[in-house]
Amino acid sequence: MKKDIEIPKVENVFMAVSQEYNEAFKSNDQYVYLINKKNVDLEMVLIVSKGTDKNRETSVMRHKIEKLPAQSAAKVELMLEDVLSLDNHFKVTFFENNRMFEKEFVLKKNSLKEGALRHIDILNKRGVLIK
């Protein structure tokens, strides 16, 4: 029976964390984005995020995006500096052409370093792409 269950593979959907200068507070803030590089819209997108390590765990955050158009990105959440020292898990579930997809993205702790930042075209910002 298990062999008959098809689990579709998620392609061309990514998470990214960008570092952006906040003019009001004169500081660098980190924002998480969901990126849709597909040629179709994603519908009813649910994102569940959580930071963990051996001794600590953050609260679970939940986000919903009704529709993420093709070839676009959406800002999901602000990441506080303390959370970057944890492994951050983002479980993304969405519908594409009435079919459900799911993928978990993991931002490893301390991976948002200056040397790791790259230009992310769709955001036109520097950050780390999570595949």
C-alpha positions in Angstrom: 0.0 0.0 0.0 2.8 2.5 0.9 4.3 2.0 -2.5 1.1 3.3 -4.1 1.3 6.7 -2.3 2.9 9.3 -4.5 4.6 12.2 -2.6 5.2 15.0 -5.1 8.6 16.7 -5.1 8.7 20.4 -4.5 10.8 22.3 -7.1 11.4 26.0 -7.7 10.2 27.0 -4.2 12.8 28.4 -1.8 13.1 30.2 1.5 15.7 33.0 1.9 16.9 35.2 4.8 18.0 38.6 3.9 19.8 41.2 6.0 18.3 44.6 5.5 19.3 47.9 7.1 16.6 49.5 9.2 16.9 53.3 8.8 14.6 54.0 11.8 16.5 51.9 14.3 20.0 52.2 12.6 20.4 48.4 12.7 20.6 45.4 10.4 17.4 43.3 10.6 17.0 39.8 9.2 13.8 38.9 7.3 12.6 35.5 6.0 11.1 35.3 2.6 9.2 32.6 0.6 10.2 32.6 -3.0 8.1 31.1 -5.8 10.2 30.6 -8.9 7.5 28.5 -10.6 5.4 29.7 -13.6 2.2 29.0 -11.6 0.7 30.6 -8.5 0.9 28.9 -5.1 -2.4 28.9 -3.2 -3.2 28.5 0.5 0.4 28.6 1.6 1.0 27.7 5.2 4.4 28.2 6.9 5.2 26.8 10.4 8.5 28.0 11.8 10.5 27.0 14.9 14.0 27.4 16.2 15.8 24.6 18.1 19.0 23.3 19.5 19.9 20.7 22.1 18.8 22.9 25.1 16.5 25.6 23.7 13.4 25.9 21.6 11.4 28.9 20.4 7.6 29.2 20.1 6.0 27.9 17.0 5.1 30.7 14.5 2.4 30.2 11.9 1.9 32.2 8.7 -0.6 32.1 5.9 -0.4 33.5 2.4 -3.6 33.2 0.4 -1.9 33.4 -3.0 1.8 33.7 -3.9 1.9 34.7 -7.6 4.3 33.0 -10.1 7.9 34.4 -10.1 7.4 36.4 -6.9 8.4 36.5 -3.2 6.6 37.3 0.1 8.1 38.5 3.3 7.2 36.0 6.0 8.7 37.1 9.3 11.4 39.1 11.1 14.1 37.0 12.7 15.6 38.3 15.9 19.3 38.1 16.4 19.0 35.5 19.2 17.2 33.1 16.9 20.1 33.0 14.4 22.1 30.9 17.0 19.5 28.1 16.6 18.6 25.8 13.7 15.5 27.3 12.2 13.0 25.0 10.6 10.3 26.2 8.1 7.7 23.7 7.1 5.9 25.0 4.0 2.7 23.5 2.7 0.8 24.8 -0.4 -1.5 23.9 -3.2 -0.5 24.0 -6.8 -3.2 23.1 -9.4 -5.3 21.6 -6.7 -2.5 19.3 -5.5 -0.9 19.6 -2.1 2.9 19.9 -1.7 5.0 20.1 1.4 8.7 20.8 2.1 10.8 21.6 5.1 13.6 24.1 4.9 16.3 24.4 7.5 18.5 27.4 8.2 21.5 26.0 10.1 22.6 28.0 13.2 25.0 30.8 12.6 24.8 30.5 8.8 23.9 34.1 8.2 27.4 35.5 8.0 28.8 38.2 5.8 30.8 35.7 3.7 27.7 33.6 3.1 25.5 36.5 1.8 24.8 36.4 -1.9 22.6 38.6 -4.2 19.2 37.1 -4.5 17.8 38.4 -7.8 14.1 38.0 -7.2 14.4 40.0 -3.9 17.1 42.4 -5.2 18.7 41.9 -1.8 21.7 40.2 -0.2 21.0 37.1 1.8 21.2 33.3 2.2 19.0 31.1 0.0 17.6 28.0 1.8 17.0 25.1 -0.6 
